[in-house]
Amino acid sequence: MTIKYKRLFYVVLLSIFFESVNAQSVFKMPVFTAKTIDNKIIDSTYFKNKITFISFFYVGCGPCMKEIPVLNKLNDHFKGTKFQLLAIAPHTPSQLILFNGIDSVSGNEIAKRYRTESIRYPIVPECLEDGSTGMSPKCYTISSKFGVNSYPTSVLINEKNEILMTTEGFPMRQNDEETLQEMIKMIEGYLK
């Protein structure tokens, strides 16, 4: 092989290598506008310059209920940083207000029934206040855009509104503290 062909071979080989390294798929986050149960508007400005962890959950789903206290601690750990949490559920605002114990004199009885605690980060209902239930296609207006097929599903979004990761289920470690520490370590890596 002549020197000219060797150089060409190496250039082609290197270009293939670097092309494959740079060919990671990046998916833009689907665009949506919604309102939380406490009337905060969630739109593209909500995600700007933030690392956002979206938890798609369903009231009564065992792993979803187990995840809530861990996510509350994750939210508390990163308070004051550019990290934020958002919960999205295929329920009506009134169902989620009742579940979360907002405006409840007796406290969060439904959450207690599911052996969990109130969510301390914004919650977006997907159903309208029209008597729809979680079985109605109208109740999957946001989750369907993200391709959610099971609960819980977590989506991590970067500052450029790109999906970094999607995970189905709740990671079951030896204990919740171990799960929390793994999540903290992962988020800290993205915050650097």
N, CA and C of each residue as an Amber inpcrd file, in Angstrom:
protein
   576
   0.8570000  -1.1770000   0.0000000   0.0000000   0.0000000   0.0000000
   0.9000000   1.2370000   0.0000000   0.6180000   2.1600000  -0.8540000
   1.4300000   3.3670000  -0.9290000   1.0830000   4.3000000   0.2140000
   1.9740000   5.2460000   0.4680000   1.7710000   6.2190000   1.5490000
   0.4840000   7.0020000   1.3270000   0.2040000   7.3350000   0.0860000
  -1.0080000   8.0980000  -0.2430000  -2.2510000   7.3140000   0.1770000
  -2.3020000   6.0270000  -0.1190000  -3.4680000   5.2040000   0.2370000
  -3.5390000   4.9310000   1.7370000  -2.3740000   4.8100000   2.3910000
  -2.3590000   4.6210000   3.8430000  -2.9740000   5.8370000   4.5270000
  -2.5990000   7.0500000   4.0970000  -3.1620000   8.2800000   4.6730000
  -4.6720000   8.3280000   4.4510000  -5.0910000   8.0090000   3.2450000
  -6.5190000   8.0000000   2.9330000  -7.2560000   6.9840000   3.8050000
  -6.6460000   5.8200000   3.9780000  -7.2430000   4.7770000   4.8110000
  -7.4200000   5.2770000   6.2470000  -6.3780000   5.9000000   6.8150000
  -6.4440000   6.4050000   8.1790000  -7.4430000   7.5530000   8.3140000
  -7.4970000   8.4220000   7.3390000  -8.4690000   9.5230000   7.3630000
  -9.8900000   8.9740000   7.3590000 -10.1510000   7.9920000   6.4990000
 -11.4810000   7.3840000   6.4310000 -11.7970000   6.6750000   7.7450000
 -10.8190000   5.9020000   8.2680000 -11.0170000   5.1840000   9.5230000
 -11.3080000   6.1500000  10.6710000 -10.5230000   7.2120000  10.7890000
 -10.7440000   8.2020000  11.8490000 -12.0820000   8.9170000  11.6890000
 -12.4440000   9.2450000  10.4640000 -13.7320000   9.9300000  10.2630000
 -14.8960000   9.0160000  10.6330000 -14.7770000   7.7300000  10.3290000
 -15.8340000   6.7810000  10.7260000 -15.9110000   6.6960000  12.2400000
 -14.7320000   6.6000000  12.8990000 -14.6990000   6.5090000  14.3620000
 -15.3230000   7.7390000  15.0070000 -14.8730000   8.9250000  14.5990000
 -15.3930000  10.1440000  15.2060000 -16.8530000  10.3840000  14.8540000
 -17.2760000   9.9750000  13.7030000 -18.6810000  10.1160000  13.3170000
 -19.5420000   9.2430000  14.2210000 -19.0800000   8.0180000  14.5110000
 -19.8630000   7.1280000  15.3710000 -19.8880000   7.6390000  16.8020000
 -18.8030000   8.2810000  17.2560000 -18.7670000   8.8390000  18.6010000
 -19.7350000  10.0140000  18.7080000 -19.8230000  10.8320000  17.6760000
 -20.6810000  12.0170000  17.7050000 -22.1150000  11.7350000  17.2900000
 -22.4270000  10.4990000  16.9580000 -23.7470000  10.1820000  16.4140000
 -24.7560000   9.8030000  17.4790000 -24.5920000  10.2930000  18.6970000
 -25.5670000   9.9990000  19.7400000 -26.9010000  10.6250000  19.3860000
 -27.9460000   9.8850000  19.6540000 -29.2820000  10.4080000  19.3710000
 -29.6880000  11.3760000  20.4720000 -30.0980000  12.5460000  20.0990000
 -30.6050000  13.5310000  21.0420000 -32.0370000  13.8190000  20.6390000
 -32.9210000  13.6690000  21.6000000 -34.3330000  13.9140000  21.3300000
 -34.7630000  15.1700000  22.0560000 -35.3940000  16.0550000  21.3380000
 -35.9460000  17.2530000  21.9680000 -37.1730000  16.8590000  22.7880000
 -37.3320000  17.5280000  23.8910000 -38.4960000  17.3030000  24.7230000
 -39.7430000  17.7470000  23.9680000 -40.8220000  16.9610000  24.0280000
 -42.0620000  17.4010000  23.3800000 -42.5550000  18.7170000  23.9940000
 -43.1190000  19.5450000  23.1760000 -43.6420000  20.8300000  23.6380000
 -45.0400000  20.6160000  24.2060000 -45.2820000  21.2020000  25.3680000
 -46.6210000  21.1570000  25.9660000 -46.7900000  22.3370000  26.9020000
 -48.0320000  22.6680000  27.1580000 -48.3860000  23.7000000  28.1310000
 -49.4150000  23.0870000  29.0610000 -49.2320000  23.3040000  30.3440000
 -50.1390000  22.7350000  31.3400000 -50.2040000  23.6570000  32.5440000
 -51.0580000  23.2980000  33.4740000 -51.2030000  24.0650000  34.7050000
 -51.1250000  23.0960000  35.8750000 -50.3400000  23.4460000  36.8900000
 -50.2190000  22.6070000  38.0790000 -51.4910000  22.7100000  38.9230000
 -51.5850000  21.8490000  39.9460000 -52.7820000  21.8850000  40.8010000
 -52.8390000  23.1540000  41.6390000 -51.7110000  23.8750000  41.7260000
 -51.7560000  25.1730000  42.4080000 -51.6650000  26.3290000  41.4090000
 -52.1140000  26.0610000  40.1540000 -52.2900000  27.0610000  39.0900000
 -51.0170000  27.6940000  38.5320000 -49.8870000  27.0300000  38.6480000
 -48.6570000  27.5200000  38.0280000 -48.6140000  27.0130000  36.5890000
 -48.3100000  27.9110000  35.6500000 -48.2330000  27.5350000  34.2350000
 -46.9010000  26.8310000  33.9700000 -46.9930000  25.6870000  33.3150000
 -45.8100000  24.9310000  32.8990000 -45.7510000  24.9970000  31.3780000
 -44.7110000  25.6580000  30.8760000 -44.4910000  25.7450000  29.4320000
 -42.9870000  25.7320000  29.1920000 -42.5450000  26.0890000  28.0130000
 -41.1170000  25.9990000  27.6820000 -40.2500000  26.8570000  28.6030000
 -40.7830000  27.9570000  29.1250000 -39.9840000  28.8040000  30.0150000
 -39.6950000  28.1160000  31.3470000 -40.5590000  27.2090000  31.7570000
 -40.3550000  26.4710000  33.0110000 -39.0590000  25.6510000  32.9540000
 -38.7340000  25.1310000  31.7960000 -37.5930000  24.2300000  31.6250000
 -36.2970000  24.9470000  31.2590000 -36.4030000  26.2340000  30.9230000
 -35.2390000  26.9800000  30.4260000 -34.1340000  27.0470000  31.4800000
 -32.9220000  26.6680000  31.0760000 -31.7250000  26.7020000  31.9220000
 -31.8480000  25.8700000  33.1960000 -32.6390000  24.8160000  33.1520000
 -32.8360000  23.9340000  34.3040000 -32.5660000  22.4840000  33.9000000
 -32.1790000  21.6870000  34.8720000 -32.1670000  20.2300000  34.7390000
 -33.4720000  19.7910000  35.3860000 -34.3340000  19.1400000  34.6320000
 -35.6660000  18.7910000  35.1290000 -35.8650000  17.2840000  35.1530000
 -36.3200000  16.8060000  36.2810000 -36.6760000  15.4030000  36.4550000
 -38.2030000  15.3450000  36.4430000 -38.7780000  14.7050000  35.4330000
 -40.2320000  14.5630000  35.3490000 -40.5960000  13.1540000  35.8050000
 -41.5110000  13.0730000  36.7420000 -42.0090000  11.7850000  37.2180000
 -43.4530000  11.6270000  36.7480000 -43.6680000  10.6860000  35.8280000
 -45.0250000  10.3320000  35.4250000 -45.4920000   9.2640000  36.3960000
 -46.5550000   9.5600000  37.1550000 -47.0170000   8.6250000  38.1630000
 -48.5260000   8.4560000  38.0870000 -48.9990000   7.4550000  38.7960000
 -50.4320000   7.1420000  38.8380000 -50.7950000   6.8960000  40.2970000
 -51.8180000   7.5820000  40.7960000 -52.2380000   7.4000000  42.1810000
 -52.6550000   5.9470000  42.3910000 -52.0550000   5.3230000  43.3840000
 -52.3770000   3.9400000  43.7040000 -51.3730000   2.9390000  43.1560000
 -50.5520000   3.3470000  42.2180000 -49.5070000   2.4740000  41.6770000
 -48.4510000   2.2970000  42.7740000 -48.2080000   1.0510000  43.1930000
 -47.2910000   0.7700000  44.2990000 -45.9150000   1.3950000  44.1450000
 -45.2040000   1.1140000  43.0330000 -43.8810000   1.7220000  42.8670000
 -43.9370000   3.2580000  42.7980000 -45.0200000   3.8010000  42.2520000
 -45.1670000   5.2700000  42.1900000 -45.2560000   5.8460000  43.5980000
 -46.0240000   5.1790000  44.4580000 -46.2010000   5.6610000  45.8210000
 -44.8910000   5.5340000  46.6070000 -44.1380000   4.4650000  46.3520000
 -42.8500000   4.2480000  47.0280000 -41.8280000   5.2970000  46.6040000
 -41.9450000   5.7790000  45.3800000 -41.0090000   6.7420000  44.8230000
 -41.1730000   8.1480000  45.4230000 -42.3790000   8.5100000  45.8240000
 -42.6720000   9.8860000  46.2670000 -41.7690000  10.3610000  47.4020000
 -41.6080000   9.6070000  48.5070000 -40.7150000  10.1080000  49.5710000
 -39.2710000  10.2960000  49.1100000 -38.7890000   9.4250000  48.2400000
 -37.4200000   9.5470000  47.7260000 -37.3080000  10.8060000  46.8730000
 -38.3050000  11.0510000  46.0220000 -38.2670000  12.2520000  45.1790000
 -38.4090000  13.5180000  46.0120000 -39.1920000  13.4720000  47.0940000
 -39.2740000  14.6260000  47.9960000 -37.8960000  14.9510000  48.5730000
 -37.1650000  13.9170000  48.9910000 -35.8200000  14.1250000  49.5410000
 -34.8660000  14.6370000  48.4560000 -35.0070000  14.1210000  47.2390000
 -34.1870000  14.5930000  46.1230000 -34.4600000  16.0730000  45.8700000
 -35.7290000  16.4510000  45.8960000 -36.1270000  17.8430000  45.7110000
 -35.5330000  18.7250000  46.8110000 -35.6150000  18.2710000  48.0500000
 -35.0650000  19.0340000  49.1770000 -33.5470000  19.1740000  49.0520000
 -32.8810000  18.1080000  48.6340000 -31.4200000  18.1100000  48.5250000
 -30.9350000  19.1700000  47.5300000 -31.6630000  19.3290000  46.4320000
 -31.2150000  20.2400000  45.3730000 -31.9190000  21.5970000  45.3890000
 -32.6260000  21.9230000  46.4550000 -33.2720000  23.2380000  46.5480000
 -32.2370000  24.3410000  46.3570000 -32.5920000  25.3490000  45.5760000
 -31.6980000  26.4770000  45.3500000 -30.6950000  26.2640000  44.2310000
 -30.7940000  25.1300000  43.5300000 -29.9000000  24.8630000  42.3960000
 -30.7220000  24.9730000  41.1120000 -30.1160000  24.6320000  39.9940000
 -30.8610000  24.6680000  38.7330000 -31.5710000  23.3460000  38.4570000
 -31.7080000  22.5000000  39.4780000 -32.4500000  21.2430000  39.3540000
 -33.8800000  21.4560000  39.8310000 -34.8260000  20.8270000  39.1280000
 -36.2270000  20.9010000  39.5510000 -36.9350000  19.5840000  39.2420000
 -37.9820000  19.3390000  39.9920000 -38.8150000  18.1560000  39.8090000
 -40.2010000  18.5690000  39.3490000 -40.8440000  17.6860000  38.5920000
 -42.2020000  17.9130000  38.1230000 -42.9040000  16.5600000  38.0820000
 -44.0830000  16.4780000  38.6740000 -44.8910000  15.2570000  38.6230000
 -46.0280000  15.4700000  37.6320000 -46.3190000  14.4460000  36.8310000
 -47.4220000  14.5050000  35.8740000 -48.2330000  13.2250000  36.0380000
 -49.5470000  13.3700000  36.1660000 -50.3980000  12.2050000  36.4120000
 -51.6830000  12.2750000  35.5960000 -52.2080000  11.1100000  35.1630000
 -53.4380000  11.0740000  34.3700000 -54.6800000  11.1300000  35.2540000
 -54.7740000  12.1860000  36.0460000 -55.9030000  12.3950000  36.9500000
 -56.3920000  13.8340000  36.7980000 -57.5410000  14.1130000  37.3570000
 -58.0790000  15.4710000  37.3260000 -57.4210000  16.3140000  38.4250000
 -57.5050000  17.6320000  38.3060000 -56.9610000  18.4750000  39.3770000
 -57.5710000  18.1330000  40.7370000 -58.8760000  17.9350000  40.7940000
 -59.5060000  17.6610000  42.0950000 -59.0390000  16.3280000  42.6810000
 -58.8190000  15.3230000  41.8390000 -58.3080000  14.0430000  42.3460000
 -56.9010000  14.2150000  42.9300000 -56.0680000  14.9880000  42.2480000
 -54.6950000  15.1800000  42.7270000 -54.6420000  16.0940000  43.9440000
 -55.5270000  17.0800000  44.0100000 -55.6050000  17.9410000  45.1970000
 -56.0260000  17.1040000  46.3960000 -57.0040000  16.2430000  46.2070000
 -57.4590000  15.3620000  47.2880000 -56.3420000  14.4010000  47.6900000
 -55.6790000  13.7870000  46.7130000 -54.5820000  12.8580000  47.0030000
 -53.4620000  13.5330000  47.7770000 -53.1230000  14.7410000  47.3800000
 -51.9840000  15.4220000  47.9860000 -52.3260000  16.1440000  49.2790000
 -53.5900000  16.1020000  49.6800000 -53.9790000  16.6750000  50.9600000
 -54.1080000  18.1840000  50.9640000 -54.1150000  18.7960000  49.7780000
 -54.2700000  20.2410000  49.7090000 -55.7300000  20.5770000  50.0090000
 -55.9590000  21.5770000  50.7990000 -57.3010000  22.0060000  51.2110000
 -58.0270000  20.9260000  52.0200000 -57.2830000  20.0480000  52.6430000
 -57.9020000  18.9820000  53.4210000 -57.6950000  19.2540000  54.9030000
 -58.7980000  19.3700000  55.6300000 -58.7290000  19.6280000  57.0650000
 -58.1330000  18.4230000  57.7950000 -58.4830000  17.2290000  57.3610000
 -58.0350000  16.0160000  58.0580000 -56.6570000  15.5410000  57.5960000
 -56.0140000  16.2840000  56.7460000 -54.6920000  15.8710000  56.2770000
 -54.7780000  14.9900000  55.0520000 -53.7070000  14.3880000  54.7460000
 -53.5940000  13.6200000  53.5190000 -53.9970000  12.1620000  53.7440000
 -55.2890000  11.9090000  53.9050000 -55.7770000  10.5630000  54.2010000
 -55.5530000   9.5940000  53.0420000 -55.7130000  10.0430000  51.8140000
 -55.5280000   9.1470000  50.6650000 -54.0650000   8.7470000  50.5340000
 -53.1660000   9.6970000  50.6640000 -51.7380000   9.3740000  50.5950000
 -51.3680000   8.4320000  51.7360000 -51.9430000   8.6420000  52.9170000
 -51.6730000   7.7430000  54.0460000 -52.1730000   6.3380000  53.7360000
 -53.3130000   6.2400000  53.0650000 -53.8420000   4.9240000  52.6980000
 -52.8490000   4.1920000  51.8010000 -52.1720000   4.9330000  50.9390000
 -51.1820000   4.3290000  50.0560000 -49.7940000   4.2770000  50.6970000
 -49.7070000   4.6170000  51.9720000 -48.4590000   4.5720000  52.7460000
 -47.3510000   5.4030000  52.0860000 -47.7220000   6.5990000  51.7440000
 -46.7460000   7.5290000  51.1690000 -46.9460000   8.8870000  51.8240000
 -46.3440000   9.9010000  51.2770000 -46.4810000  11.2560000  51.8180000
 -46.8960000  12.2080000  50.7040000 -47.2570000  13.4150000  51.0850000
 -47.6380000  14.4270000  50.1030000 -46.4470000  14.7740000  49.2200000
 -46.7380000  15.1080000  47.9790000 -45.7080000  15.5120000  47.0280000
 -45.3610000  16.9750000  47.2840000 -44.0620000  17.2680000  47.3990000
 -43.6160000  18.6280000  47.7090000 -42.9800000  19.3240000  46.5070000
 -43.4040000  18.9790000  45.3280000 -42.9430000  19.6130000  44.0940000
 -44.1620000  19.7340000  43.1800000 -44.0990000  20.5340000  42.1210000
 -45.2840000  20.7920000  41.2950000 -45.8880000  19.5140000  40.6910000
 -47.2260000  19.4910000  40.6650000 -47.9780000  18.3530000  40.1230000
 -48.8790000  18.8440000  39.0040000 -48.7780000  18.1970000  37.8450000
 -49.6050000  18.5450000  36.6920000 -50.6280000  17.4430000  36.4510000
 -51.9280000  17.7980000  36.4610000 -52.9570000  16.8230000  36.0870000
 -53.1150000  16.7950000  34.5680000 -53.3320000  15.5950000  34.0260000
 -53.5330000  15.4960000  32.5730000 -55.0160000  15.4980000  32.1990000
 -55.9010000  15.1770000  33.1280000 -57.3390000  15.1180000  32.8300000
 -57.9860000  16.4670000  33.0810000 -59.0110000  16.7410000  32.3150000
 -59.8070000  17.9360000  32.5560000 -60.8080000  17.6430000  33.6590000
 -61.3730000  18.6720000  34.2420000 -62.3990000  18.5010000  35.2750000
 -63.7380000  18.1880000  34.6210000 -63.8170000  17.0670000  33.9120000
 -65.0670000  16.7390000  33.2340000 -65.5650000  15.3500000  33.5980000
 -65.0800000  14.8430000  34.7240000 -65.4970000  13.5140000  35.1340000
 -64.6720000  12.4100000  34.5060000 -63.6540000  12.7750000  33.7440000
 -62.7870000  11.7700000  33.1370000 -62.0400000  11.0100000  34.2190000
 -61.7030000   9.8010000  33.9020000 -60.8670000   9.0200000  34.8110000
 -59.5640000   8.7170000  34.1080000 -58.6530000   8.0880000  34.8140000
 -57.3670000   7.7290000  34.2470000 -57.4650000   6.7610000  33.0870000
 -58.6350000   6.2240000  32.8190000 -58.7900000   5.2920000  31.7120000
 -59.1410000   6.0070000  30.4050000 -59.4700000   7.2690000  30.4780000
 -59.8660000   8.0240000  29.2970000 -58.6400000   8.4560000  28.4930000
 -58.6790000   8.3380000  27.1570000 -57.5520000   8.8210000  26.3440000
 -57.2780000  10.3100000  26.5530000 -58.2970000  11.0620000  26.9770000
 -58.1170000  12.4930000  27.2380000 -57.1870000  12.7270000  28.4200000
 -56.9260000  11.6590000  29.1870000 -56.0940000  11.7930000  30.3850000
 -54.6280000  11.4790000  30.1390000 -54.2400000  11.3590000  28.9040000
 -52.8490000  11.0590000  28.5810000 -52.3020000  12.0780000  27.5790000
 -52.7060000  13.3180000  27.7410000 -52.3600000  14.3630000  26.7890000
 -50.8680000  14.6950000  26.7740000 -50.1940000  14.5720000  27.9070000
 -48.7600000  14.8560000  27.9780000 -47.9620000  13.5640000  27.9350000
 -48.3670000  12.5840000  28.7160000 -47.6100000  11.3250000  28.7890000
 -47.5100000  10.6380000  27.4320000 -48.5470000  10.7600000  26.6080000
 -48.4850000  10.1400000  25.2770000 -47.4130000  10.8000000  24.4070000
 -47.1820000  12.0950000  24.5990000 -46.1360000  12.7840000  23.8380000
 -44.7420000  12.2890000  24.2150000 -44.6040000  11.8160000  25.4530000
 -43.3250000  11.3070000  25.9390000 -43.1960000   9.7920000  25.7360000
 -44.2440000   9.1640000  25.2200000 -44.2000000   7.7230000  24.9900000
 -44.2860000   6.8950000  26.2560000 -44.9550000   7.4200000  27.2790000
 -45.0740000   6.7020000  28.5490000 -46.0000000   5.5060000  28.3620000
 -45.5010000   4.3290000  28.7200000 -46.2750000   3.0910000  28.6080000
 -46.5550000   2.4450000  29.9470000 -45.8160000   2.8390000  30.9780000
 -46.0160000   2.2510000  32.3010000 -45.6740000   3.2870000  33.3660000
 -46.1050000   2.9830000  34.5850000 -45.8890000   3.9100000  35.7020000
 -45.1050000   3.2210000  36.7980000 -44.2190000   3.9460000  37.4580000
 -43.7780000   5.2890000  37.1250000 -42.8040000   5.2650000  35.9520000
 -42.7540000   6.3710000  35.2340000 -41.7400000   6.5970000  34.2110000
 -41.0860000   7.9320000  34.5440000 -39.7630000   7.9380000  34.5270000
 -39.0080000   9.1570000  34.8320000 -38.2810000   9.6180000  33.5830000
 -38.2710000  10.9260000  33.3880000 -37.5940000  11.5300000  32.2370000
 -36.7080000  12.6470000  32.7770000 -35.4530000  12.6330000  32.3540000
 -34.5220000  13.6820000  32.7620000 -34.2520000  14.5750000  31.5570000
 -34.4560000  15.8860000  31.7430000 -34.3390000  16.8840000  30.6830000
 -33.1770000  17.8250000  31.0120000 -32.3540000  18.1600000  30.0180000
 -31.2660000  19.1050000  30.2700000 -31.6990000  20.5450000  29.9960000
 -30.7310000  21.4600000  30.1200000 -31.0230000  22.8960000  29.9590000
 -31.4320000  23.2750000  28.5460000 -31.1450000  22.4080000  27.5830000
 -31.4890000  22.6770000  26.1890000 -32.7920000  21.9990000  25.7890000
 -33.5540000  21.5660000  26.7730000 -34.8200000  20.8470000  26.5500000
 -34.6250000  19.5590000  25.7620000 -33.5020000  18.8750000  26.0200000
 -33.2240000  17.5860000  25.3950000 -33.4050000  16.4890000  26.4280000
 -33.9530000  15.3780000  26.0000000 -34.1530000  14.2390000  26.8910000
 -32.8170000  13.5280000  27.0720000 -32.3510000  13.4900000  28.3110000
 -31.0900000  12.8210000  28.6300000 -31.3070000  11.3440000  28.9380000
 -32.4590000  11.0400000  29.5440000 -32.6980000   9.6910000  30.0080000
 -34.1880000   9.4730000  30.2360000 -34.6450000   8.2660000  29.9410000
 -36.0080000   7.8460000  30.2840000 -35.8980000   6.4980000  30.9780000
 -36.5550000   6.3660000  32.1190000 -36.5060000   5.1260000  32.8920000
 -37.9130000   4.7220000  33.2830000 -38.2330000   3.4600000  33.0730000
 -39.5220000   2.9250000  33.5180000 -39.3140000   2.2050000  34.8350000
 -40.2500000   2.3860000  35.7600000 -40.1780000   1.7170000  37.0550000
 -39.3960000   2.5280000  38.0620000 -39.4390000   2.0530000  39.2840000
 -38.7160000   2.6870000  40.3730000 -37.5750000   1.7600000  40.7730000
 -36.3400000   2.2620000  40.8260000 -35.2090000   1.3840000  41.1510000
 -35.3240000   0.8430000  42.5810000 -35.3590000  -0.4500000  42.6940000
 -35.5100000  -1.0820000  44.0050000 -34.1310000  -1.4970000  44.5140000
 -33.5810000  -0.7240000  45.4200000 -32.2840000  -1.0230000  46.0250000
 -32.5270000  -1.6390000  47.4070000 -31.4450000  -1.8390000  48.1390000
 -31.5640000  -2.4050000  49.4850000 -32.4870000  -1.5380000  50.3500000
 -32.3700000  -0.2260000  50.1580000 -33.2280000   0.6910000  50.9030000
 -33.3690000   1.9830000  50.1090000 -34.3020000   2.8110000  50.5330000
 -34.5680000   4.0590000  49.8130000 -33.3820000   5.0150000  49.8640000
 -32.6030000   4.9770000  50.9450000 -31.4520000   5.8700000  51.0630000
 -30.4140000   5.5580000  49.9800000 -30.2200000   4.2800000  49.6980000
 -29.2870000   3.8810000  48.6410000 -29.7630000   4.3900000  47.2820000
 -31.0670000   4.2630000  47.0360000 -31.6510000   4.7680000  45.7880000
 -31.4590000   6.2800000  45.6960000 -31.7360000   6.9810000  46.7840000
 -31.5890000   8.4420000  46.8220000 -30.1480000   8.8450000  46.5220000
 -29.1860000   8.1910000  47.1380000 -27.7750000   8.5460000  46.9270000
 -27.3510000   8.3220000  45.4780000 -27.8430000   7.2540000  44.8470000
 -27.5430000   7.0250000  43.4300000 -28.1270000   8.1340000  42.5640000
 -29.3570000   8.5650000  42.8860000 -30.0040000   9.6260000  42.1170000
 -29.2660000  10.9480000  42.2980000 -28.8540000  11.2430000  43.5360000
 -28.1170000  12.4810000  43.8200000 -26.8180000  12.5080000  43.0160000
 -26.1040000  11.4040000  43.0290000 -24.8330000  11.3240000  42.3010000
 -25.0460000  11.5520000  40.8010000 -26.1080000  10.9540000  40.2560000
 -26.4020000  11.1190000  38.8320000 -26.7220000  12.5820000  38.5180000
 -27.5940000  13.2060000  39.3130000 -27.9930000  14.5990000  39.0840000
 -26.7900000  15.5250000  39.2340000 -25.9490000  15.2960000  40.2380000
 -24.7650000  16.1420000  40.4280000 -23.8710000  16.1060000  39.1920000
 -23.7940000  14.9510000  38.5410000 -23.0130000  14.8470000  37.3110000
 -23.5430000  15.7470000  36.2160000 -24.8530000  15.9030000  36.1380000
 -25.4500000  16.7660000  35.1140000 -25.3940000  18.2430000  35.4940000
 -25.2870000  18.5370000  36.7720000 -25.2470000  19.9280000  37.2180000
 -23.8700000  20.5630000  37.0610000 -22.8540000  19.7610000  36.8220000
 -21.4890000  20.2970000  36.6990000 -21.2880000  21.0220000  35.4000000
